[in-house]
Amino acid sequence: MAGMARRNMGNVGVESDAYGNGGDGDPYGNGPYSNGPYGSAPSVQGHRHGGPSRGRRTATATAAGVLAIAALAAGCGPQDPAADALKQPTAPAPATAATTAPAAPSPTEDGKADDTTPSPTPTPTPTEPPTAPPVASPSPAPRPSTASPQPEVLMRTGSEGPRVRELQARLRQIGHFGRNPTGYYGTVTAEAVRSFQVKRGTEGTGATDAATWQKLLAMTRTPTADELDPPTERPVAKPDERCLTGRVLCISKKSRTLAWMIDGRVVSAMDVRFGSEYTPTREGEFKVFWKSRDHVSTLYDTPMPYALFFSGGQAVHYSADFAANGYAGASHGCVNVRDRKKVAALFDQVKNGDKVVIYW
């Protein structure tokens, strides 16, 4: 039998080359595991030894040995019906669901309980129902703030108009503003307001709030018309001879003034500033050729309100920077006016073709 087993196992080795000679599309080849859901057992040739005189018992035992070897080679594949007769009696049916007591563990050879016997499954503990989340107590109402409210700001840097002009005139009465009113709230005006606030023991913000304004009103009188609109901060220079006839914008670089004159008579005058040494204002006699009320420089991207062009890109116009910073700055060649009210009135009176004279 042992020899036959060895011979039959050798046959199995030849016929079950499942991983070496598989066919196309068959992941396991055409070996012993390629037929059926689990593969069929390899072909094993049964051999009788000793002839018929040995009887049916010997033949049966031989067949059983062959089938055992075949089963070993085939793994878990279906077995031959003849082998079913050699099976041991089936185990008793498992206990029904009605059985509640677990079976006692079987003793081992040393008389001790088998440690591998599974323990009975513990009865699950019923889960407690979830509790509702605690209700948050309402937050206490916020307490009202005890901080004093900020005073209302009436005027600040960038403001302009008649009220700013009055503020400047009143500050000048008590020595905090050293120039004529312009109606524009710039850095010079903010510094004057700050000086007034600090001297009166309040916070020097530079902005005119209601409290600052009331203190200033109490310390000053109502400004006169000349205080609100003085002819010019600087004395008007003696006019050039070319300014004595016709309609002329007579502009003196020496006195830094502009006098609007008609037939030798001064109609209005205002302070002006000029270009720097790198962008000087041209001197000579010109004519106004274009008026632009809300002009913006395309070269410097800056506003040029009430522009009266007289030579290329140079013009007489209002300058917020001049109103705020005075002669600390310079133009790019234009004639800057810092009194917006006066230059606005000048813009309405001057016509294209009117003469412009710039001289020392």
JONOR-V784979 format. One record per backbone hydrogen bond with DSSP energy under -0.5 kcal/mol. CO is the residue of the C=O (numbers start at 1). NH is the residue of the N-H. Records with the same first field share a line. If there is no record, write none. Layout:
BEGIN
CO: NH  NH
END
This chain:
BEGIN
1: 5
2: 6
3: 7
4: 8
5: 9
6: 10
7: 11
8: 12
9: 13
10: 14
11: 15
12: 16
16: 18
17: 21
21: 30
23: 26
25: 27
26: 29
28: 31
31: 34
32: 40
44: 46
51: 54
52: 55
54: 58
55: 59
56: 60
57: 61
58: 62
59: 63
60: 64
61: 65
62: 66
63: 67
64: 68
65: 69
66: 70
67: 71
68: 72
69: 73
70: 74
71: 75
74: 77
80: 83  84
81: 84  85
82: 85
83: 86
84: 87
96: 99
106: 114
108: 111
112: 108
113: 115
114: 117
152: 154  210
155: 208
156: 159
159: 185
161: 165
162: 166
163: 167
164: 168
165: 169
166: 170
167: 171
168: 172
169: 173
170: 174
171: 176  177
172: 175
182: 340
183: 161
184: 186
185: 158
186: 190
187: 191
188: 192
189: 193
190: 194
191: 195
192: 196
193: 197
194: 198
195: 199
196: 200
197: 202
198: 201
203: 205
207: 209
208: 154  155
209: 213
210: 214
211: 215
212: 216
213: 217
214: 218
215: 219
216: 220
224: 228
225: 229
227: 181
240: 243
241: 244
243: 264
246: 248  263
247: 355
248: 250  261
249: 251  357
250: 252  259
251: 253  359
252: 256  257
256: 272
257: 252
258: 260  270
259: 250  261
260: 267  268
261: 248
262: 265
265: 262  267
268: 260
270: 258
271: 338
273: 336
274: 331
284: 358
286: 356
288: 353
290: 309
292: 295  307
293: 306
295: 304
297: 301
302: 297
304: 295  307
305: 318
307: 292  309
308: 316
309: 289  290
310: 287
311: 314
314: 310  311
315: 317  335
316: 308
317: 337
319: 323
320: 324
321: 325
322: 326
324: 188
325: 328
326: 329
331: 276
334: 336
335: 317
336: 273
337: 319
338: 340
339: 343
340: 344
341: 345
342: 346
343: 347
344: 348
345: 349
346: 349  350
351: 354
354: 288
355: 249
356: 286
357: 251
358: 284
359: 253
END
